[in-house]
Each structure stands twice: as structure tokens, then as C-alpha cells.
Amino acid sequence: MARSRRRILLVTLPLAAVVLGIVAWVLISQQLTPPPKLSKTDATATAKEALRRLPTATPHPSIADTGEVVPPRSEVYVDGISMPVGLVFTPDGRLLFSEAFSGTVRVARRVGDQAELLPTPFVKLDIAKGGESGTLGLALDPNYQQNHWIYLYYSQPDPNRADRRPWHNRIVRFTDADNVGTDMTVIFDNIAMSREGRHNGGRLLFGPDGKLYVTVGNAEEKENSQDLKNPNGKVLRLNPDGTIPSDNPFPNSPIYAYGFRNMFGLALHPVTRQLYVTENSGDSHDEIDLVQPGGNYGFPFFEGPGDDARYIDPIWESGARTIGPTGLTFYAGDQLPQFRNDLFFCAFNTGVMTRLRLSSPDYQTVEGSDVVANNCFLDVTNGPDGGLYYSSVSQILRLVR
């Protein structure tokens, strides 16, 4: 699969800046064979052509459901909260989530069919200020029922400053002791942050291999995405203790895949167990990507599908607009049978929950799409009751029958 020779930044930058940008990227792209150099005349013509033929996403037909179809009903599950991300359920039905900008992880206990938000946070941390920083992704250890370990990705402030200036991101582990996080252990540290606290990524997920997969944004440094010497702009693969697996695609490196800008969603297909991410692009061409070990997804050189075999295409992209895709999951419940194994994701810019149906047997092609719900701004996950849970900026809701 391939990517087109279009640079999204060409849409907004003057043509002279485009020429300088091409030269700069040729100089810094040490891991790749650089694109051929262009004369000023050729670069100007290329820029004009890119502006003229900016593509739009190929529309997909609506999903044709067969068998039992249950109209979904939306209801509020948790209210009065702030920026809930990283939704995870424990085996006993409790819902843990991060309140991104407050530095807290909260617990909602199930009472009957409703939620009771516990007043005491699971943990409260000092966090860096910034538009996308804070307490972010959560994951339960595969052996949670024995060790009670919960993992958190969060943004640490500079300890030498009082203004909470962003310092770095880190992954830590807590022991769940009666709804309170204890024994904080740092398992992966010193992930670079931008001065403004943007492009952190921060989603965590354990795979069927027992490894911890992590999305890390490029910290607003485009060259990070292609630099195999640092973790920014990458999907990482770690052992549960933070060490590097011996079978990673790059020897002695935590990097699993690279060439990303900022990924807010991470999910495993329930049949193939393959990994998918939501990728936030620039001004357009947001993506859903099927993550391949060692794969290069092309940022900052290209976004969206195209004609360069060095880069892996998205399975879905937003066309000439940006929606800000965030949380991502495959429905595995039984309340809404027509949704089974379909992919769902939220979008921060629109609040729309989108449903995609992927074609078997490889699930690399979208065969249909639908809009399912609104107020899906931040995250989406499966609930133990078979409902589909998702978050706005102040609530956690669910779709049930």
C-alpha cells in the first residue's frame, strides 16, 4: 500500500515556505531514502497541483445489518466529571477513568445497574499544564486478579518550576488497594513533551502476547516521527515491567511502529487480535491505521492514502477536513448484536461516534460506515454488561438495548 505525494502543510503555507520545507526534510530524513530534490520551479508547480486536487475521503455505503437488530438507547452512566479519558473496567465491574486536566484517576462502582462515583480518587498527581497533557491512558495488567496492578500514562511538570511547565511523560504502575492506588512504580520515563504540552498520545493497551502497547505523540517536533532513536511519534511495545521485549522489530528498541503524529485511540480486533490506532493529522486526513510491526506510517512526509510504497496507508481517512479522532474500540458485547466486531471511534472536533464495518478475512478494508451517537468526544470502550460506554467532556454515557 502507498501514500500520495501531497503534504498537508502545503494547504496553509506560502509556496516559498513549501520549497524550504522540502529541502529541510531531505536533510533530516536519515532513516529513509529521501524524495528526489525539486527545483524551485518544479516545487512551485507541485504545490499548485496539490492545492488544486486536494482529495476528499471516499464515501462508504451505510452498513447493511442482517440478523437481529436492536435499536441502541443512550443513557448517562456517570455525571459531573471533567475530561474523562482512559475508560477501563475491572473484572468486578468497577469503572476507572482519568480526569485529564485535574490529575486524578476516579472510580465509579456499579450499584445494581447504575454507577456510584466514589468521592476519594484512586490517585491524584501533580500534572503538567497544557492543552493535551495530564492523566491520560489506563490499562489493567493481564494478571490483575492476582497482582491488582493498574498502569497510567501521565504528564509530569518540571519539579524546579512553580508554573507546572511540561517536563516529560511517563508510564507508572499502581497497586489497586480497595479503590486507592498505592506503591507507585515508574516503568517507563523521560518521554519528551512539547513546551505547550501537546501531542502526547498516551493510550495504553495490553495485547494477547502480554506486552504493553503505548501510543506516543511526536511532541510537536515533526522530525521525531521518523527518528528511530526516540519514542516520540511511535507505537511502543514493552514488557509489563517497562523493559524491551527481545522480539521487537527494532533490536534493543521499544519502538513497534513509527511515522505518526498524535494517536489518541488504541484497540485490538476481537478476531485477528491485530492492533489499530486513531491518528490525528494536521488540517485534514485524520486516519484509522492498522498497525504492522516495524511499519512506517509516513508522517511528516505524507498523510492519507497515495502512491509511495515506503509508507503504510490508513484503512480509513477523513478527507479534506479534521475531526480529531480519539477513543477507539471494537464492540464485543451482546446487547447490540448488529454491532458485534464492528469498530467504533469518537471525535473531539465533532462529538460524533462513528461505526466502521471491516471486510473479512483480513479486516483491512472498510465496507461500510454509520454515525451511531453524539457526545462521543473522548473515549469509548466495552462494558461488562454488554453496553458500549463512551465519554463527553463531562459525562460517561452508554449505548444499551
C-alpha positions as CSV (number, residue, x, y, z in Angstrom):
1,M,0.0,0.0,0.0
2,A,1.1,3.6,-0.6
3,R,0.8,7.2,0.1
4,S,0.3,10.2,-2.2
5,R,2.9,12.9,-2.7
6,R,1.0,15.6,-1.1
7,R,1.9,17.4,2.0
8,I,-0.9,18.6,4.1
9,L,1.1,21.6,5.2
10,L,1.0,22.8,1.5
11,V,-2.6,23.8,2.1
12,T,-1.7,26.5,4.6
13,L,1.9,27.6,4.0
14,P,3.1,30.0,1.3
15,L,4.7,28.4,-1.7
16,A,8.1,29.7,-0.8
17,A,7.9,28.1,2.6
18,V,7.0,24.8,0.9
19,V,10.2,24.9,-1.1
20,L,12.3,25.5,2.1
21,G,10.3,22.7,3.9
22,I,11.1,20.2,1.2
23,V,14.9,21.0,1.5
24,A,14.8,20.8,5.3
25,W,13.1,17.4,5.3
26,V,15.6,16.0,2.8
27,L,18.3,16.9,5.3
28,I,16.8,15.4,8.4
29,S,15.3,12.2,6.9
30,Q,18.2,9.9,7.8
31,Q,16.1,6.7,8.2
32,L,14.5,6.9,4.8
33,T,15.6,7.3,1.2
34,P,14.7,10.9,0.6
35,P,12.3,12.0,-2.1
36,P,14.0,13.4,-5.2
37,K,15.1,17.1,-5.0
38,L,13.0,19.6,-6.9
39,S,13.9,22.8,-8.5
40,K,12.2,25.9,-7.3
41,T,10.1,25.9,-10.5
42,D,9.1,22.2,-10.0
43,A,8.4,22.7,-6.3
44,T,6.1,25.6,-7.1
45,A,4.2,23.6,-9.7
46,T,3.9,20.6,-7.3
47,A,2.5,22.9,-4.6
48,K,-0.1,24.4,-7.0
49,E,-1.1,20.9,-8.1
50,A,-1.5,19.8,-4.5
51,L,-3.7,22.8,-3.8
52,R,-5.8,22.2,-6.9
53,R,-6.5,18.5,-6.3
54,L,-6.8,18.2,-2.6
55,P,-8.7,14.9,-2.2
56,T,-11.7,14.0,-0.2
57,A,-12.4,10.8,1.6
58,T,-14.0,8.1,-0.5
59,P,-17.6,7.8,0.8
60,H,-18.6,4.4,2.2
61,P,-22.1,3.0,2.0
62,S,-24.2,2.6,5.1
63,I,-23.8,-0.7,6.9
64,A,-26.3,-3.3,5.9
65,D,-27.2,-5.1,9.1
66,T,-28.6,-8.6,9.0
67,G,-30.0,-10.9,11.7
68,E,-31.2,-9.4,14.9
69,V,-31.1,-5.6,15.0
70,V,-31.6,-3.8,18.3
71,P,-32.1,0.0,18.3
72,P,-29.5,1.4,20.7
73,R,-30.6,3.6,23.5
74,S,-28.2,6.2,25.0
75,E,-28.2,6.9,28.8
76,V,-25.9,8.8,31.2
77,Y,-23.9,6.5,33.5
78,V,-21.6,9.0,35.3
79,D,-22.2,12.7,35.5
80,G,-20.5,15.8,37.0
81,I,-16.9,14.9,36.0
82,S,-14.3,16.6,33.9
83,M,-12.5,15.3,30.7
84,P,-12.9,11.6,31.3
85,V,-10.4,9.5,29.3
86,G,-8.8,6.1,29.6
87,L,-12.0,4.2,30.4
88,V,-11.3,0.7,31.8
89,F,-13.4,-1.8,33.7
90,T,-12.1,-4.1,36.4
91,P,-13.3,-7.8,36.5
92,D,-15.7,-6.9,39.4
93,G,-17.4,-4.2,37.2
94,R,-15.9,-1.0,38.6
95,L,-15.1,1.7,36.0
96,L,-11.8,3.5,36.3
97,F,-11.1,6.6,34.3
98,S,-8.7,9.6,34.2
99,E,-9.8,13.2,34.6
100,A,-7.2,14.5,32.3
101,F,-6.8,18.1,33.4
102,S,-7.3,17.6,37.2
103,G,-4.5,14.9,37.6
104,T,-7.0,12.4,39.1
105,V,-8.0,8.8,38.4
106,R,-11.5,8.1,39.6
107,V,-13.5,5.0,40.4
108,A,-17.2,4.5,39.6
109,R,-18.6,1.5,41.5
110,R,-21.6,-0.4,40.0
111,V,-24.6,-0.5,42.3
112,G,-27.3,-2.5,40.6
113,D,-27.5,-1.2,37.1
114,Q,-26.2,2.3,38.0
115,A,-22.9,3.9,38.9
116,E,-21.8,5.4,42.2
117,L,-18.8,7.8,41.8
118,L,-16.5,7.3,44.8
119,P,-15.6,10.6,46.4
120,T,-12.0,9.7,47.0
121,P,-9.8,9.5,43.9
122,F,-7.9,6.3,43.1
123,V,-4.9,8.6,42.8
124,K,-4.2,12.4,42.4
125,L,-0.9,13.6,40.9
126,D,0.8,16.8,40.1
127,I,0.5,17.2,36.3
128,A,1.9,19.4,33.7
129,K,-0.3,22.1,32.2
130,G,-1.0,22.0,28.5
131,G,-3.8,21.5,26.1
132,E,-3.4,17.8,25.7
133,S,-1.4,16.8,28.8
134,G,-2.5,15.4,32.2
135,T,-3.6,12.0,33.5
136,L,-4.3,10.1,30.3
137,G,-4.4,6.4,29.4
138,L,-5.1,3.5,31.8
139,A,-4.6,-0.3,31.5
140,L,-5.2,-3.3,33.7
141,D,-2.4,-5.8,34.0
142,P,-3.2,-9.2,32.3
143,N,-2.8,-10.8,35.8
144,Y,-4.8,-8.1,37.5
145,Q,-6.9,-10.5,39.5
146,Q,-3.7,-11.8,41.2
147,N,-1.5,-8.7,41.4
148,H,-4.1,-5.8,41.2
149,W,-1.8,-3.7,39.1
150,I,-3.1,-0.7,37.1
151,Y,-0.9,1.3,34.6
152,L,-1.2,5.0,33.9
153,Y,0.4,7.4,31.3
154,Y,0.7,10.9,32.7
155,S,2.4,14.2,32.1
156,Q,4.9,15.3,34.7
157,P,5.6,19.0,35.4
158,D,9.1,20.5,35.8
159,P,9.8,20.0,39.5
160,N,12.0,23.1,39.5
161,R,9.3,25.5,38.4
162,A,6.1,26.6,40.1
163,D,4.1,27.2,36.8
164,R,3.7,23.4,36.1
165,R,5.6,23.7,32.8
166,P,5.6,20.4,30.9
167,W,8.7,18.3,31.6
168,H,8.1,14.8,30.3
169,N,5.6,12.0,30.1
170,R,5.9,8.7,31.9
171,I,4.2,5.4,32.5
172,V,3.7,4.3,36.1
173,R,2.1,1.3,37.8
174,F,-0.1,1.3,40.9
175,T,-1.5,-1.5,43.1
176,D,-5.2,-1.3,43.5
177,A,-5.9,-1.5,47.2
178,D,-9.6,-1.0,48.0
179,N,-10.1,1.6,45.3
180,V,-6.9,3.5,46.1
181,G,-3.7,3.4,44.1
182,T,-0.6,2.5,46.2
183,D,3.0,1.6,45.6
184,M,3.6,3.9,42.5
185,T,6.3,2.4,40.4
186,V,7.8,4.1,37.3
187,I,8.2,1.6,34.5
188,F,9.0,3.9,31.5
189,D,10.2,7.5,31.9
190,N,11.5,10.6,30.2
191,I,9.2,10.7,27.2
192,A,9.8,14.2,25.7
193,M,7.0,16.7,25.8
194,S,6.5,19.9,23.9
195,R,6.7,23.2,25.8
196,E,2.9,23.7,25.2
197,G,2.1,20.1,26.4
198,R,0.6,19.0,23.0
199,H,1.0,15.8,21.0
200,N,1.4,13.4,23.9
201,G,-0.6,10.4,22.7
202,G,-0.8,8.4,25.9
203,R,-3.1,5.4,25.3
204,L,-2.2,2.0,26.9
205,L,-3.3,-1.5,25.9
206,F,-2.1,-5.0,26.8
207,G,-2.0,-7.3,23.8
208,P,-2.7,-11.1,23.7
209,D,1.1,-11.6,23.9
210,G,1.1,-10.0,27.4
211,K,3.0,-6.9,26.1
212,L,2.1,-3.3,26.9
213,Y,1.4,-1.2,23.7
214,V,1.7,2.5,24.1
215,T,0.9,5.4,21.7
216,V,3.3,8.3,22.0
217,G,2.8,11.6,20.2
218,N,5.6,13.5,18.4
219,A,5.7,16.3,21.0
220,E,5.1,18.8,18.1
221,E,8.5,18.0,16.6
222,K,7.9,16.6,13.1
223,E,11.4,15.1,12.9
224,N,10.6,12.9,15.9
225,S,8.1,10.8,13.9
226,Q,10.9,9.3,11.7
227,D,13.7,9.3,14.3
228,L,14.2,5.7,15.5
229,K,16.4,6.9,18.4
230,N,13.5,8.4,20.4
231,P,10.0,7.1,21.3
232,N,8.0,10.2,20.1
233,G,5.7,9.7,17.2
234,K,5.6,5.9,17.7
235,V,3.7,3.0,18.9
236,L,5.8,1.3,21.6
237,R,5.8,-2.3,22.8
238,L,7.1,-3.0,26.3
239,N,7.2,-5.8,28.8
240,P,4.9,-5.2,31.8
241,D,8.0,-4.1,33.8
242,G,8.9,-1.5,31.2
243,T,11.9,-3.4,29.7
244,I,12.2,-4.1,26.0
245,P,10.9,-7.4,24.6
246,S,13.6,-9.4,22.8
247,D,11.4,-9.9,19.7
248,N,10.6,-6.2,19.0
249,P,11.0,-5.3,15.3
250,F,13.9,-3.0,16.0
251,P,16.6,-4.7,18.2
252,N,17.0,-3.2,21.7
253,S,14.3,-0.6,21.0
254,P,10.8,-0.2,22.4
255,I,9.6,1.0,19.0
256,Y,6.9,-1.2,17.4
257,A,5.8,1.2,14.6
258,Y,6.6,4.8,13.6
259,G,5.8,7.7,11.4
260,F,2.9,9.0,13.5
261,R,1.8,12.5,14.6
262,N,-0.5,12.0,17.6
263,M,-2.6,8.9,18.4
264,F,-5.5,9.1,20.8
265,G,-7.0,5.7,20.3
266,L,-5.8,2.1,20.5
267,A,-7.7,-1.2,20.1
268,L,-7.4,-4.9,19.3
269,H,-9.6,-6.6,16.7
270,P,-11.5,-9.4,18.6
271,V,-11.0,-12.0,15.8
272,T,-7.5,-11.3,14.4
273,R,-6.0,-9.6,17.5
274,Q,-4.4,-7.1,15.3
275,L,-3.7,-3.6,16.6
276,Y,-5.5,-0.4,15.3
277,V,-5.0,3.3,16.2
278,T,-6.6,6.6,15.6
279,E,-4.2,9.2,14.1
280,N,-4.7,12.9,14.4
281,S,-3.2,14.5,11.3
282,G,-2.8,18.2,10.6
283,D,-5.5,20.2,8.9
284,S,-7.1,17.2,7.2
285,H,-6.8,13.5,6.6
286,D,-7.2,12.1,10.1
287,E,-6.7,8.3,10.0
288,I,-7.6,4.9,11.3
289,D,-4.4,2.7,10.9
290,L,-3.9,-1.0,11.1
291,V,-0.5,-1.2,12.9
292,Q,2.1,-3.5,11.5
293,P,5.3,-4.4,13.4
294,G,8.1,-2.2,12.0
295,G,5.7,-0.2,9.8
296,N,6.3,3.4,8.8
297,Y,3.1,5.4,8.6
298,G,4.7,8.4,6.7
299,F,4.3,11.5,8.9
300,P,5.6,14.2,8.3
301,F,6.2,13.4,4.7
302,F,2.7,12.3,3.7
303,E,-0.8,11.9,5.1
304,G,-3.7,10.0,3.7
305,P,-3.5,7.2,1.1
306,G,-1.4,7.6,-2.0
307,D,1.4,6.2,-4.2
308,D,4.6,5.7,-2.1
309,A,5.3,2.1,-1.2
310,R,7.6,3.1,1.7
311,Y,4.6,4.1,3.8
312,I,1.6,2.2,5.0
313,D,-1.8,3.6,4.1
314,P,-4.7,4.1,6.6
315,I,-7.7,1.9,6.3
316,W,-9.9,5.0,6.7
317,E,-9.2,8.7,6.5
318,S,-11.3,11.8,6.9
319,G,-10.6,13.6,3.6
320,A,-10.1,17.3,3.4
321,R,-11.2,18.0,7.0
322,T,-10.1,17.3,10.5
323,I,-12.4,15.6,13.0
324,G,-9.8,14.9,15.8
325,P,-10.4,11.1,16.3
326,T,-9.9,9.9,19.9
327,G,-11.0,6.8,21.6
328,L,-11.3,3.5,19.7
329,T,-12.7,0.1,20.3
330,F,-14.3,-3.0,18.7
331,Y,-17.7,-3.9,20.1
332,A,-17.6,-7.3,21.8
333,G,-20.9,-7.2,23.8
334,D,-24.2,-8.9,23.3
335,Q,-26.8,-6.2,24.0
336,L,-26.5,-4.8,20.4
337,P,-25.9,-7.8,18.2
338,Q,-25.7,-5.9,15.0
339,F,-22.6,-4.1,16.3
340,R,-20.6,-7.2,17.0
341,N,-17.0,-6.9,15.9
342,D,-17.5,-3.5,14.3
343,L,-15.1,-0.7,15.0
344,F,-16.2,2.5,16.9
345,F,-14.4,5.7,17.5
346,C,-15.0,9.2,19.0
347,A,-14.1,12.6,17.5
348,F,-13.1,15.6,19.6
349,N,-14.0,18.2,17.0
350,T,-17.5,16.8,16.2
351,G,-18.6,14.7,19.2
352,V,-19.7,12.0,16.7
353,M,-19.4,8.3,17.3
354,T,-18.6,6.6,14.0
355,R,-19.1,2.9,13.3
356,L,-17.0,1.1,10.7
357,R,-17.5,-2.4,9.4
358,L,-14.3,-4.0,8.1
359,S,-14.3,-6.7,5.5
360,S,-13.2,-10.2,6.4
361,P,-11.0,-12.1,6.4
362,D,-8.1,-9.7,6.9
363,Y,-10.2,-6.7,8.2
364,Q,-8.0,-4.2,6.3
365,T,-10.8,-2.6,4.2
366,V,-13.8,-0.6,5.3
367,E,-17.0,-1.8,3.7
368,G,-19.5,0.5,5.4
369,S,-19.9,3.3,7.9
370,D,-22.6,4.9,10.1
371,V,-22.9,7.6,12.6
372,V,-24.2,6.0,15.8
373,A,-24.3,8.7,18.6
374,N,-23.4,12.2,19.6
375,N,-21.4,13.4,22.7
376,C,-18.6,10.9,22.0
377,F,-15.7,13.3,22.4
378,L,-13.0,11.5,24.3
379,D,-13.2,7.7,24.7
380,V,-15.2,4.5,24.0
381,T,-15.0,1.0,25.5
382,N,-16.9,-2.2,26.1
383,G,-18.8,-2.6,29.4
384,P,-19.2,-5.8,31.4
385,D,-23.0,-5.6,30.9
386,G,-22.6,-5.7,27.1
387,G,-23.1,-2.0,26.7
388,L,-20.9,0.4,24.7
389,Y,-19.5,3.1,27.0
390,Y,-18.3,6.5,25.8
391,S,-17.4,9.9,27.2
392,S,-18.2,13.5,26.6
393,V,-16.2,16.3,28.3
394,S,-18.4,16.0,31.5
395,Q,-20.2,12.6,31.4
396,I,-19.7,9.0,30.7
397,L,-22.7,7.5,28.7
398,R,-23.6,4.1,27.4
399,L,-25.4,2.6,24.5
400,V,-27.7,-0.3,25.5
401,R,-30.8,-2.0,24.2
